[in-house]
Amino acid sequence: MTKYVYSKDQSYQKFNVDDELNIRRKKLSKLREKGVAFPNNFRRNSISNQLHKKYAHTSNVELIQLNIEVTIAGRIISQRIMGKASFITIRDAEGCIQLYITSNSLATNLYDENIKQWDLGDILGARGILFRTRTGELSIYCKEIRLLTKSLRPLPDKFHGLNNQETKYRQRYLDLIINENTRKTFKIRSLVISEIRQFMKKNNFMEVETPMMHTIAGGAIAHPFITHHNKLGIDMYLRIAPELYLKKLVIGGFERIFEINRSFRNEGISSYHNPEFTMMEIYMAYADYRDIIILVQNLLRSVTQKILGSNIINYGDYELDFKHPFTQISIKEAILYYLPETRSQNIDDICTAVSIAKSLGIKVKSCWTLHRIHMVIFEEVIEKKIIQPTCVTSYPIEISPLARRNDNNPEFADRFELFIAGREIGNGFSELNDPEDQKERFLKQAYGKKNKINNNNVHIHYDEDYLIALEYGLPPTAGIGIGIDRLIMLLTDSHTIRDVILFPTLRPK
């Protein structure tokens, strides 16, 4: 296999990977003959970044006086091999540090026979004394150094990295080795999820786990992945949402709960959609959707401040403000605000609404209600215009099957969706706890008139067990589902969901 890479002088040259593999395999064979291939008896006591922080202000004179011995390990990312002395930079999980090796400081023949045979990507263990070079760089003067793992495949050119996006996703391990920004993104992801858990714990929420395989594909309207349980002889569905199980737990007496876990939807892949994704769902008894808005505001304020150091963050060309209370606006108000030409028109008149929709290039179906038309205008035109954190309210009851009806206008649900930078991040509402109303809505979904949803074979099931649970009594409750992957995109300034999922779904080669 031949590929092209930039050489040290930046010329574009042919590079045969197979030849390099053969050379490295021969080196490994020699290590096997000596009985020193892949040892596992080296232990370190230091991490690079910790050393840099601890001795950031320690001069070379002071370091020499202190005579600090450390053991460290990492992957070779650069090396300058010279006659009797060499510099090798290794990277561990936290950062990089430079090793200084001389032929005089090591065992006889080790320098010539081994060190000159090492390659970029090899993993080393080293023991030595801290010092600073003439340029002031903290380094380790090695007394002992060992090859721990031989890398057989050459790394991509460090100056140009991985140019092929698909290779980044298929070989994420390679992307992580080469790309510092990728490592930073996933460290932030881990910290964000950890901080979310801490915040929820401080607010007296209990973390729970609910099934990943369901006998009924419920909790959301979506295409499920279908599998089969051989012993039970039944089809099962990877969960599309954990909502119904979580509300059963609220019925059981767990009044403040949350779950961070995977959900699966057998649907399209895009810059904002992956079939396997991470969701957080929160449920709080004796609360309504307005309480959830406040909770989420406080959660995101805490996460941005503690992880990023500020409530004002940059996302592309936008500066997002998590410091102040989120804007709240109804769908109708959003249409009037973002489409000023509609303010002089009566958008509550269905003929006028149809005319506005058509002027925006929307193909209106004859079966659509006024609220459906407003909803489509919002989805097609308005959503992408909402940049700052905004809670959009007053969703039609017809598209909110699990949400409580609004007391003042039963055509609408006590529901909101959180939009940031033109995308939905969360969907929350006061929960429907009237079992008869819920049954009526389930039946309407499952056995009502055929519509686009049914024709697309989206699984809508009549979940009798959930209705039985509701009949025992669900206290007044509110909840929200938050897309963790989309949230991480915002917090890491990433513009495709694949950049925040370690191993995104890809078509097989």
Backbone torsions as a table, in degrees:
resi	resn	phi	psi	omega
1	MET	NA	130.1	-178.5
2	THR	-116.8	137.6	173.4
3	LYS	-137.6	170.8	-178.9
4	TYR	-112.9	135.4	178.2
5	VAL	-137.1	164.4	174.9
6	TYR	-82.8	132.6	176.3
7	SER	-83.4	179.2	-177.6
8	LYS	-61.0	-30.6	179.3
9	ASP	-89.6	13.4	175.2
10	GLN	72.8	7.6	174.6
11	SER	-79.1	156.4	-175.2
12	TYR	-93.3	112.0	-171.9
13	GLN	-126.1	157.7	179.0
14	LYS	-79.1	137.6	-177.3
15	PHE	-134.7	120.0	-177.0
16	ASN	-95.1	108.8	-177.3
17	VAL	-64.9	-38.1	-178.9
18	ASP	-62.6	-39.9	177.7
19	ASP	-63.0	-43.7	179.5
20	GLU	-64.1	-39.5	177.3
21	LEU	-59.8	-44.6	-179.0
22	ASN	-63.1	-41.1	178.8
23	ILE	-61.9	-44.9	-177.6
24	ARG	-70.6	-34.4	177.4
25	ARG	-64.3	-37.0	177.6
26	LYS	-64.6	-39.1	176.9
27	LYS	-63.4	-39.8	178.5
28	LEU	-65.8	-38.6	179.2
29	SER	-60.1	-39.2	178.0
30	LYS	-65.0	-37.7	177.2
31	LEU	-65.0	-39.4	178.5
32	ARG	-63.5	-40.6	179.9
33	GLU	-61.5	-34.2	179.5
34	LYS	-83.4	-8.8	-179.7
35	GLY	74.4	25.7	-177.9
36	VAL	-121.8	18.6	178.4
37	ALA	-79.3	131.9	175.1
38	PHE	54.5	56.1	176.2
39	PRO	-68.7	156.7	180.0
40	ASN	-137.7	38.4	179.9
41	ASN	-123.3	21.1	176.9
42	PHE	-100.2	133.3	178.0
43	ARG	-126.5	138.2	-180.0
44	ARG	-105.1	158.4	176.2
45	ASN	-123.1	3.9	-176.0
46	SER	-140.9	153.9	173.9
47	ILE	-119.8	141.3	-172.5
48	SER	-54.7	-50.2	-174.7
49	ASN	-64.7	-34.8	178.0
50	GLN	-64.6	-38.5	178.0
51	LEU	-66.2	-43.5	179.8
52	HIS	-62.0	-39.9	-179.8
53	LYS	-70.3	-45.4	-174.7
54	LYS	-66.1	-36.6	-174.7
55	TYR	-113.7	26.8	-177.8
56	ALA	-59.1	-33.6	-175.4
57	HIS	-112.9	18.1	179.7
58	THR	-95.5	124.4	-177.9
59	SER	-74.9	167.4	179.0
60	ASN	-64.3	-38.2	178.0
61	VAL	-60.2	-45.1	179.8
62	GLU	-65.4	-40.0	179.5
63	LEU	-62.4	-42.5	179.1
64	ILE	-62.9	-40.7	178.7
65	GLN	-65.9	-39.0	-178.4
66	LEU	-72.7	-28.8	178.2
67	ASN	52.2	57.7	-174.4
68	ILE	-84.7	116.4	177.8
69	GLU	-97.3	132.9	-179.9
70	VAL	-133.0	155.9	169.0
71	THR	-120.4	137.5	-172.8
72	ILE	-147.2	160.4	179.8
73	ALA	-145.1	153.0	178.1
74	GLY	174.9	-179.5	-177.3
75	ARG	-95.1	136.9	177.5
76	ILE	-67.9	122.4	176.3
77	ILE	-113.8	-16.1	172.2
78	SER	-159.6	153.8	179.2
79	GLN	-155.2	144.9	173.9
80	ARG	-124.1	96.2	-177.2
81	ILE	-91.1	119.4	-178.5
82	MET	-119.3	-171.4	-175.2
83	GLY	-57.9	-64.4	-175.8
84	LYS	-118.4	1.4	179.8
85	ALA	-149.4	146.8	-178.2
86	SER	-144.5	153.8	172.5
87	PHE	-115.0	129.9	176.9
88	ILE	-128.2	129.3	175.5
89	THR	-101.6	127.1	177.8
90	ILE	-115.7	154.0	177.6
91	ARG	-121.4	133.0	171.4
92	ASP	-111.5	-162.7	-174.5
93	ALA	-66.3	-23.5	-173.5
94	GLU	-106.4	-18.6	-177.3
95	GLY	167.4	-156.5	-175.4
96	CYS	-124.5	156.3	172.6
97	ILE	-151.1	150.4	-176.6
98	GLN	-95.6	136.6	175.6
99	LEU	-106.7	138.0	176.1
100	TYR	-114.6	121.8	-175.5
101	ILE	-123.6	133.2	174.0
102	THR	-124.8	156.3	179.9
103	SER	-66.9	-26.2	-178.3
104	ASN	-75.8	-26.0	-173.6
105	SER	-88.4	-7.5	-175.2
106	LEU	-114.4	169.9	179.1
107	ALA	-60.6	156.9	-177.5
108	THR	-52.8	131.8	175.9
109	ASN	68.5	-6.0	-178.7
110	LEU	-61.6	-40.4	-176.5
111	TYR	-62.6	-52.0	-175.4
112	ASP	-73.3	-39.7	-173.5
113	GLU	-80.0	-29.7	-173.9
114	ASN	-113.7	-56.8	-171.1
115	ILE	-59.5	-38.9	179.8
116	LYS	-70.6	-9.6	179.6
117	GLN	-98.2	-4.0	-177.9
118	TRP	-77.7	154.7	-176.2
119	ASP	-126.5	161.6	172.8
120	LEU	-58.1	134.6	-178.8
121	GLY	101.2	-20.6	176.3
122	ASP	-63.4	151.7	-179.8
123	ILE	-109.4	127.0	-174.8
124	LEU	-115.9	157.6	165.9
125	GLY	-122.3	137.0	-175.7
126	ALA	-139.4	148.1	173.9
127	ARG	-127.0	133.3	-179.3
128	GLY	-175.0	-170.8	-174.6
129	ILE	-107.9	136.0	178.5
130	LEU	-71.8	139.6	173.2
131	PHE	-156.9	173.4	175.1
132	ARG	-114.9	140.8	176.4
133	THR	-76.3	178.0	179.1
134	ARG	-61.8	-27.4	178.8
135	THR	-85.7	-0.8	177.1
136	GLY	90.6	8.0	-178.1
137	GLU	-80.7	128.6	176.4
138	LEU	-65.1	127.9	-175.3
139	SER	-141.9	173.1	178.4
140	ILE	-121.2	121.4	174.9
141	TYR	-83.9	107.9	-167.5
142	CYS	-78.4	130.2	171.4
143	LYS	-98.2	-27.2	179.8
144	GLU	-146.0	138.6	178.0
145	ILE	-149.0	138.5	-175.0
146	ARG	-136.5	146.4	171.9
147	LEU	-85.1	120.2	-178.0
148	LEU	-97.5	-36.2	179.1
149	THR	-143.7	127.5	176.4
150	LYS	-87.8	123.5	176.9
151	SER	-86.3	121.0	-177.1
152	LEU	-86.7	-27.8	-178.1
153	ARG	-102.2	135.0	179.3
154	PRO	-69.8	144.4	177.7
155	LEU	-77.6	154.3	173.6
156	PRO	-60.7	155.8	178.7
157	ASP	-54.7	127.1	-172.0
158	LYS	-68.4	-23.1	-177.2
159	PHE	-81.8	-23.1	-175.4
160	HIS	-121.6	-9.7	171.2
161	GLY	59.7	-149.0	179.2
162	LEU	-95.5	109.6	-179.4
163	ASN	-83.5	-23.0	-178.2
164	ASN	-88.7	114.8	-177.1
165	GLN	-61.0	-39.4	-177.8
166	GLU	-65.2	-35.8	176.7
167	THR	-62.7	-36.9	177.5
168	LYS	-57.5	-40.5	-176.0
169	TYR	-83.1	-37.1	-179.9
170	ARG	-72.1	-38.2	-178.3
171	GLN	-117.0	64.2	-175.6
172	ARG	-58.7	-33.2	178.9
173	TYR	-58.5	-37.3	179.0
174	LEU	-71.1	-40.7	176.6
175	ASP	-59.5	-41.3	-179.7
176	LEU	-67.7	-36.1	177.9
177	ILE	-65.1	-42.2	-171.0
178	ILE	-88.4	-38.6	-165.2
179	ASN	-104.9	110.9	179.2
180	GLU	-64.4	-37.1	179.8
181	ASN	-63.9	-35.7	177.4
182	THR	-64.9	-45.5	178.3
183	ARG	-60.4	-41.5	-179.9
184	LYS	-63.1	-42.4	-179.8
185	THR	-57.5	-46.3	-175.2
186	PHE	-79.2	-23.0	170.9
187	LYS	-68.1	-42.4	177.6
188	ILE	-62.9	-41.8	178.5
189	ARG	-56.2	-47.5	-179.8
190	SER	-61.9	-43.8	-179.8
191	LEU	-64.9	-39.6	-179.9
192	VAL	-62.9	-47.6	-179.0
193	ILE	-64.0	-39.0	176.9
194	SER	-62.9	-42.8	-180.0
195	GLU	-67.4	-36.8	176.1
196	ILE	-59.1	-45.6	179.8
197	ARG	-62.2	-42.1	179.1
198	GLN	-63.4	-42.6	179.6
199	PHE	-61.9	-45.0	-178.6
200	MET	-65.1	-39.6	178.5
201	LYS	-62.7	-43.2	179.6
202	LYS	-63.4	-26.4	179.5
203	ASN	-97.7	20.4	171.4
204	ASN	66.7	32.1	173.3
205	PHE	-97.0	142.7	178.8
206	MET	-102.7	132.1	176.9
207	GLU	-83.0	135.7	-178.5
208	VAL	-130.6	167.8	175.5
209	GLU	-127.5	132.9	178.5
210	THR	-121.5	165.3	-172.2
211	PRO	-59.4	145.7	174.3
212	MET	-92.3	-21.7	177.0
213	MET	-111.5	127.2	-176.7
214	HIS	-116.6	149.2	173.9
215	THR	-84.1	-17.0	175.0
216	ILE	-131.6	133.5	179.7
217	ALA	-83.3	85.7	-175.9
218	GLY	-121.3	176.3	176.5
219	GLY	96.3	-14.8	178.0
220	ALA	-166.1	164.8	178.1
221	ILE	-100.6	106.0	-177.1
222	ALA	-166.3	163.4	174.6
223	HIS	-77.5	125.4	178.8
224	PRO	-92.4	161.3	165.6
225	PHE	-85.0	133.9	-175.7
226	ILE	-110.3	133.0	174.7
227	THR	-129.3	-179.5	-176.7
228	HIS	-134.2	132.4	176.7
229	HIS	-93.8	110.3	-173.2
230	ASN	-63.5	-44.3	-175.5
231	LYS	-67.6	-42.8	-179.5
232	LEU	-81.8	-17.8	179.7
233	GLY	68.0	34.7	-178.6
234	ILE	-132.9	152.3	170.5
235	ASP	-76.4	144.0	175.7
236	MET	-131.0	163.7	-174.3
237	TYR	-124.5	130.7	170.0
238	LEU	-64.6	137.6	-168.0
239	ARG	-64.8	138.5	173.8
240	ILE	-95.7	-19.1	174.5
241	ALA	-168.0	147.0	-179.6
242	PRO	-92.0	6.7	-165.9
243	GLU	-54.3	-48.4	-173.5
244	LEU	-67.0	-38.7	177.0
245	TYR	-63.8	-41.0	-178.5
246	LEU	-65.3	-39.2	179.2
247	LYS	-70.7	-27.5	172.8
248	LYS	-63.6	-35.0	177.9
249	LEU	-68.9	-35.0	175.3
250	VAL	-65.0	-41.4	175.6
251	ILE	-58.8	-37.8	-179.5
252	GLY	-73.1	-8.4	175.0
253	GLY	116.9	-5.3	174.6
254	PHE	-83.2	102.2	-166.8
255	GLU	-85.3	-18.8	177.5
256	ARG	-136.1	107.3	-175.7
257	ILE	-137.0	158.6	172.5
258	PHE	-151.6	159.0	176.9
259	GLU	-141.5	133.8	172.2
260	ILE	-115.9	114.0	-174.3
261	ASN	-164.1	179.5	-178.0
262	ARG	-85.3	147.1	167.2
263	SER	-129.9	163.2	-172.3
264	PHE	-137.2	132.8	176.6
265	ARG	-137.0	124.6	-174.3
266	ASN	-83.6	67.4	-173.5
267	GLU	-134.8	-164.4	-172.5
268	GLY	-68.1	162.3	175.9
269	ILE	-113.4	131.2	179.3
270	SER	-149.5	-173.7	179.6
271	SER	-66.2	-15.9	179.7
272	TYR	-120.4	4.2	-176.7
273	HIS	-133.4	130.5	171.1
274	ASN	-130.8	136.3	-176.0
275	PRO	-56.9	-30.6	176.9
276	GLU	-112.6	119.7	-174.0
277	PHE	-143.9	163.9	-177.7
278	THR	-103.0	127.5	178.3
279	MET	-121.9	151.5	169.3
280	MET	-118.3	129.3	173.9
281	GLU	-120.5	137.3	-177.6
282	ILE	-124.3	137.1	174.6
283	TYR	-133.2	135.1	-176.2
284	MET	-135.4	117.6	178.8
285	ALA	-74.5	155.2	179.0
286	TYR	58.3	46.8	179.8
287	ALA	-150.4	161.6	172.4
288	ASP	-123.9	-176.6	-173.0
289	TYR	-61.8	-26.8	178.8
290	ARG	-68.4	-33.9	175.4
291	ASP	-66.9	-36.1	178.5
292	ILE	-66.3	-39.0	177.4
293	ILE	-58.2	-45.4	179.8
294	ILE	-63.7	-43.1	179.5
295	LEU	-59.8	-45.9	-177.7
296	VAL	-68.1	-38.5	174.6
297	GLN	-56.0	-48.3	-178.8
298	ASN	-66.4	-38.1	178.7
299	LEU	-61.5	-51.1	-177.1
300	LEU	-69.5	-31.6	175.9
301	ARG	-64.3	-42.9	179.7
302	SER	-66.6	-44.6	-177.7
303	VAL	-63.6	-48.0	-177.8
304	THR	-64.0	-40.1	-178.3
305	GLN	-68.9	-46.0	-174.1
306	LYS	-77.1	-32.7	-177.2
307	ILE	-93.2	-40.2	-176.6
308	LEU	-103.6	-10.7	177.4
309	GLY	81.9	8.2	-179.7
310	SER	-161.7	150.7	173.8
311	ASN	-89.0	-3.1	175.4
312	ILE	-110.3	118.0	-176.8
313	ILE	-125.7	155.5	178.4
314	ASN	-97.4	134.3	173.6
315	TYR	-135.8	106.3	-174.4
316	GLY	59.4	-125.7	179.3
317	ASP	-88.2	0.5	-174.3
318	TYR	-101.2	150.8	171.4
319	GLU	-113.0	109.0	-173.2
320	LEU	-93.6	135.0	-174.6
321	ASP	-108.0	109.9	176.1
322	PHE	-103.9	4.9	-177.1
323	LYS	-79.2	-41.3	-174.4
324	HIS	-94.3	160.1	178.3
325	PRO	-55.9	143.5	-179.2
326	PHE	-67.5	144.4	172.8
327	THR	-64.2	141.3	174.0
328	GLN	-121.2	129.3	-175.2
329	ILE	-151.1	140.3	178.2
330	SER	-80.1	165.3	178.5
331	ILE	-59.3	-44.4	179.6
332	LYS	-62.9	-45.0	179.1
333	GLU	-62.5	-36.2	179.1
334	ALA	-65.4	-40.4	177.5
335	ILE	-61.1	-47.0	-178.8
336	LEU	-65.8	-35.2	-177.2
337	TYR	-75.0	-46.5	-174.7
338	TYR	-87.3	-14.0	174.2
339	LEU	-122.1	77.6	-174.1
340	PRO	-58.5	-23.4	179.0
341	GLU	-67.1	-15.0	-179.8
342	THR	-87.6	-8.5	-173.9
343	ARG	-66.4	-26.2	179.7
344	SER	-89.0	3.0	-177.8
345	GLN	-113.4	157.7	178.0
346	ASN	-90.8	89.9	-175.7
347	ILE	-75.5	-4.6	173.7
348	ASP	-82.8	-5.2	174.4
349	ASP	-89.5	125.5	-172.5
350	ILE	-64.4	-35.2	178.6
351	CYS	-65.2	-40.7	177.3
352	THR	-65.4	-42.1	179.5
353	ALA	-62.4	-40.3	177.4
354	VAL	-62.4	-43.9	-179.7
355	SER	-62.1	-42.9	178.9
356	ILE	-63.5	-44.6	-179.3
357	ALA	-60.6	-45.1	-179.5
358	LYS	-64.7	-35.9	178.9
359	SER	-66.4	-20.4	178.6
360	LEU	-93.9	4.5	178.6
361	GLY	85.0	16.3	-179.6
362	ILE	-92.7	130.0	176.6
363	LYS	-85.7	109.0	-174.7
364	VAL	-86.8	132.7	177.5
365	LYS	-91.6	145.9	-175.2
366	SER	-63.9	-24.4	-177.7
367	CYS	-83.5	-5.9	-176.1
368	TRP	-73.2	137.3	173.8
369	THR	-82.3	172.0	177.2
370	LEU	-58.2	-44.7	-178.4
371	HIS	-65.1	-35.8	177.4
372	ARG	-65.1	-40.4	178.5
373	ILE	-62.4	-46.2	176.8
374	HIS	-57.3	-42.1	-177.5
375	MET	-63.4	-43.3	-178.9
376	VAL	-68.1	-40.2	175.3
377	ILE	-58.2	-43.7	179.7
378	PHE	-62.6	-48.3	-176.3
379	GLU	-66.2	-40.2	-174.3
380	GLU	-81.4	-30.0	-169.9
381	VAL	-120.5	-39.9	-168.8
382	ILE	-87.2	-43.3	-173.8
383	GLU	-44.5	-51.0	-174.1
384	LYS	-67.4	-13.1	179.4
385	LYS	-86.7	-13.7	-176.4
386	ILE	-86.0	111.9	-174.6
387	ILE	-102.5	-56.1	-179.3
388	GLN	-71.4	152.3	179.7
389	PRO	-51.2	119.9	-173.3
390	THR	-139.7	131.8	175.5
391	CYS	-98.4	112.9	-179.9
392	VAL	-93.3	127.4	-173.1
393	THR	-116.5	-176.8	175.6
394	SER	62.7	57.4	175.3
395	TYR	-84.1	141.5	178.8
396	PRO	-59.9	142.5	-179.5
397	ILE	-64.1	-27.4	-176.2
398	GLU	-66.0	-20.9	177.6
399	ILE	-113.8	18.0	-178.3
400	SER	-131.3	67.0	-169.9
401	PRO	-67.3	-17.5	-177.6
402	LEU	-111.7	4.5	-175.6
403	ALA	-99.6	151.3	179.9
404	ARG	-72.4	142.4	175.9
405	ARG	-69.2	146.5	174.9
406	ASN	-72.1	134.6	-176.7
407	ASP	-63.2	-36.5	-175.9
408	ASN	-85.5	-28.2	179.7
409	ASN	-142.7	94.0	-174.3
410	PRO	-66.8	-5.9	175.0
411	GLU	-76.0	-13.1	-179.1
412	PHE	-117.0	157.4	178.5
413	ALA	-101.8	153.2	171.5
414	ASP	-79.0	77.4	-170.1
415	ARG	-139.6	151.3	172.7
416	PHE	-143.4	157.0	169.1
417	GLU	-124.7	138.8	-179.9
418	LEU	-93.5	122.2	177.9
419	PHE	-115.1	136.1	175.5
420	ILE	-142.0	132.1	178.5
421	ALA	54.9	38.0	174.2
422	GLY	81.2	9.2	-178.2
423	ARG	-133.6	148.6	175.0
424	GLU	-72.6	129.9	178.4
425	ILE	-109.7	-32.0	-178.0
426	GLY	-150.3	156.7	179.1
427	ASN	-133.7	115.8	-176.6
428	GLY	-133.1	157.1	178.1
429	PHE	-166.0	164.2	167.5
430	SER	-72.7	131.4	-172.6
431	GLU	-77.6	140.6	173.9
432	LEU	-72.3	119.2	179.8
433	ASN	-119.7	13.6	174.6
434	ASP	-91.3	108.3	-174.5
435	PRO	-63.1	-32.9	-179.2
436	GLU	-72.1	-41.4	175.9
437	ASP	-63.4	-41.5	179.9
438	GLN	-64.0	-41.4	178.8
439	LYS	-62.3	-42.6	179.5
440	GLU	-61.0	-40.3	-179.7
441	ARG	-70.9	-39.8	176.3
442	PHE	-59.4	-46.0	-179.4
443	LEU	-63.3	-39.4	-180.0
444	LYS	-64.4	-39.0	177.6
445	GLN	-67.0	-47.5	-171.8
446	ALA	-76.2	-35.5	-171.9
447	TYR	-124.9	10.3	-178.7
448	GLY	-74.7	-168.4	-179.3
449	LYS	-61.2	146.1	177.5
450	LYS	-67.0	132.0	178.0
451	ASN	-135.2	-171.8	-177.0
452	LYS	-58.4	-38.2	-177.5
453	ILE	-62.9	-50.1	-178.1
454	ASN	-64.6	-40.2	-178.9
455	ASN	-64.2	-24.1	178.4
456	ASN	-87.7	6.8	177.3
457	ASN	63.1	29.9	171.9
458	VAL	-68.9	134.0	-176.1
459	HIS	-79.2	114.7	174.4
460	ILE	-122.1	111.6	-176.4
461	HIS	-110.7	155.7	178.3
462	TYR	-93.0	101.0	-173.9
463	ASP	-87.0	91.2	-176.5
464	GLU	-67.4	-36.1	-177.7
465	ASP	-63.7	-37.6	178.4
466	TYR	-65.8	-38.3	178.2
467	LEU	-64.7	-39.4	176.8
468	ILE	-61.4	-43.1	178.5
469	ALA	-60.9	-43.1	179.1
470	LEU	-60.1	-33.1	-178.4
471	GLU	-68.2	-17.3	173.2
472	TYR	-80.8	-15.2	174.4
473	GLY	108.1	108.1	171.4
474	LEU	-96.5	120.3	179.3
475	PRO	-62.3	162.3	174.8
476	PRO	-52.4	122.5	-170.1
477	THR	-140.9	149.5	172.5
478	ALA	-130.8	153.6	-179.0
479	GLY	-152.5	170.8	177.7
480	ILE	-152.7	147.5	169.4
481	GLY	-112.4	130.5	-178.1
482	ILE	-120.6	129.1	176.2
483	GLY	-76.6	105.8	-176.4
484	ILE	-64.8	-40.3	-178.6
485	ASP	-62.1	-43.4	179.3
486	ARG	-66.9	-36.4	176.8
487	LEU	-63.6	-42.7	178.9
488	ILE	-64.0	-35.9	176.0
489	MET	-55.7	-45.9	179.9
490	LEU	-62.9	-44.2	-172.7
491	LEU	-76.9	-13.6	179.0
492	THR	-116.3	8.4	-179.1
493	ASP	54.6	44.5	177.7
494	SER	-102.6	145.1	-172.2
495	HIS	-118.9	10.5	168.6
496	THR	-143.0	141.1	-176.2
497	ILE	-63.3	-25.0	179.7
498	ARG	-63.8	-24.6	-179.0
499	ASP	-77.7	-10.4	-179.1
500	VAL	-118.0	4.1	174.3
501	ILE	-112.9	124.0	-173.8
502	LEU	-56.5	-46.5	-179.4
503	PHE	-128.8	81.3	-178.7
504	PRO	-68.4	160.2	179.6
505	THR	-70.2	129.1	-179.7
506	LEU	-133.0	153.0	174.0
507	ARG	-68.6	134.7	179.1
508	PRO	-59.0	148.3	178.3
509	LYS	-65.1	NA	NA
